[in-house]
Amino acid sequence: MRQFRYANENDLNWLKCHDIHVKEAWIKRCIGHNEYLVSAHENELTGFIRFSNFWGKLPYLDMIFILPEYRNRGIGKSLFLFWEKEMKKNNAKVLITS
């Protein structure tokens, strides 16, 4: 069963191994600011979205990553839609990606 949630400190080591474009301090900062969403299958992490707030208010998708063995199963799309739903809860009217 797919699960989507905000990352927490227990996810730090997994994120350090898979979010290779940023340093540990940035990962910790993003966890603390609820700027990571993770996907899991049977309690095993399968991917993440890292985002930030452009100009302090516009949600910007920095990175989306799904483990290779879980790709092409709709997990990335579902995780993106979960992010969209969460941002709407926070009154976001616009989401930014590149």
FITI-282988 format. One record per residue (C-alpha): residue number from 1; residue in one letter; x, y, z. Coordinates in nm, 3 decimals, always signed. Layout:
BEGIN
[site NUM,A,[X,Y,Z]],
...
//
This chain:
BEGIN
[site 1,M,[+0.000,+0.000,+0.000]],
[site 2,R,[+0.132,+0.346,-0.093]],
[site 3,Q,[+0.183,+0.599,+0.181]],
[site 4,F,[+0.269,+0.968,+0.153]],
[site 5,R,[+0.376,+1.189,+0.441]],
[site 6,Y,[+0.611,+1.464,+0.553]],
[site 7,A,[+0.964,+1.346,+0.620]],
[site 8,N,[+1.089,+1.333,+0.977]],
[site 9,E,[+1.422,+1.285,+1.156]],
[site 10,N,[+1.392,+0.906,+1.120]],
[site 11,D,[+1.421,+0.954,+0.742]],
[site 12,L,[+1.747,+1.149,+0.759]],
[site 13,N,[+1.988,+0.868,+0.672]],
[site 14,W,[+1.775,+0.750,+0.379]],
[site 15,L,[+1.749,+1.106,+0.246]],
[site 16,K,[+2.127,+1.157,+0.286]],
[site 17,C,[+2.182,+0.852,+0.065]],
[site 18,H,[+1.932,+0.949,-0.202]],
[site 19,D,[+1.919,+1.331,-0.210]],
[site 20,I,[+2.277,+1.358,-0.328]],
[site 21,H,[+2.254,+1.716,-0.457]],
[site 22,V,[+2.242,+1.882,-0.117]],
[site 23,K,[+2.437,+1.857,+0.207]],
[site 24,E,[+2.319,+1.703,+0.532]],
[site 25,A,[+2.266,+2.043,+0.692]],
[site 26,W,[+2.023,+2.139,+0.415]],
[site 27,I,[+1.837,+1.808,+0.447]],
[site 28,K,[+1.800,+1.867,+0.823]],
[site 29,R,[+1.680,+2.221,+0.760]],
[site 30,C,[+1.421,+2.103,+0.508]],
[site 31,I,[+1.296,+1.830,+0.741]],
[site 32,G,[+1.261,+2.089,+1.016]],
[site 33,H,[+1.062,+2.319,+0.786]],
[site 34,N,[+0.839,+2.039,+0.650]],
[site 35,E,[+0.985,+2.079,+0.302]],
[site 36,Y,[+1.018,+1.708,+0.226]],
[site 37,L,[+0.742,+1.468,+0.136]],
[site 38,V,[+0.822,+1.100,+0.114]],
[site 39,S,[+0.652,+0.803,-0.044]],
[site 40,A,[+0.660,+0.459,+0.112]],
[site 41,H,[+0.550,+0.109,+0.024]],
[site 42,E,[+0.504,-0.134,+0.313]],
[site 43,N,[+0.692,+0.112,+0.538]],
[site 44,E,[+0.997,+0.123,+0.306]],
[site 45,L,[+1.076,+0.462,+0.155]],
[site 46,T,[+1.049,+0.470,-0.222]],
[site 47,G,[+1.093,+0.837,-0.309]],
[site 48,F,[+1.070,+1.200,-0.209]],
[site 49,I,[+0.982,+1.552,-0.310]],
[site 50,R,[+1.194,+1.837,-0.177]],
[site 51,F,[+1.042,+2.181,-0.211]],
[site 52,S,[+1.090,+2.534,-0.090]],
[site 53,N,[+0.894,+2.856,-0.088]],
[site 54,F,[+0.994,+3.094,-0.364]],
[site 55,W,[+0.981,+3.453,-0.238]],
[site 56,G,[+0.880,+3.304,+0.097]],
[site 57,K,[+0.529,+3.214,-0.021]],
[site 58,L,[+0.514,+3.029,-0.356]],
[site 59,P,[+0.575,+2.653,-0.327]],
[site 60,Y,[+0.857,+2.554,-0.562]],
[site 61,L,[+0.938,+2.190,-0.640]],
[site 62,D,[+1.315,+2.160,-0.603]],
[site 63,M,[+1.353,+1.785,-0.662]],
[site 64,I,[+1.148,+1.474,-0.716]],
[site 65,F,[+1.312,+1.133,-0.689]],
[site 66,I,[+1.176,+0.780,-0.703]],
[site 67,L,[+1.397,+0.474,-0.652]],
[site 68,P,[+1.464,+0.310,-0.991]],
[site 69,E,[+1.291,-0.015,-0.896]],
[site 70,Y,[+0.969,+0.177,-0.816]],
[site 71,R,[+0.957,+0.394,-1.128]],
[site 72,N,[+0.687,+0.364,-1.394]],
[site 73,R,[+0.426,+0.269,-1.135]],
[site 74,G,[+0.262,+0.609,-1.092]],
[site 75,I,[+0.435,+0.681,-0.761]],
[site 76,G,[+0.592,+1.006,-0.880]],
[site 77,K,[+0.259,+1.131,-1.013]],
[site 78,S,[+0.077,+1.031,-0.694]],
[site 79,L,[+0.346,+1.197,-0.481]],
[site 80,F,[+0.318,+1.515,-0.689]],
[site 81,L,[-0.061,+1.515,-0.649]],
[site 82,F,[-0.018,+1.468,-0.274]],
[site 83,W,[+0.218,+1.769,-0.270]],
[site 84,E,[-0.039,+1.971,-0.465]],
[site 85,K,[-0.311,+1.876,-0.215]],
[site 86,E,[-0.090,+1.966,+0.082]],
[site 87,M,[-0.002,+2.303,-0.068]],
[site 88,K,[-0.371,+2.379,-0.127]],
[site 89,K,[-0.431,+2.308,+0.243]],
[site 90,N,[-0.173,+2.582,+0.309]],
[site 91,N,[-0.369,+2.821,+0.084]],
[site 92,A,[-0.127,+2.807,-0.209]],
[site 93,K,[-0.284,+2.934,-0.531]],
[site 94,V,[+0.019,+2.867,-0.753]],
[site 95,L,[+0.284,+2.593,-0.759]],
[site 96,I,[+0.614,+2.638,-0.939]],
[site 97,T,[+0.830,+2.370,-1.104]],
[site 98,S,[+1.103,+2.384,-1.360]],
//
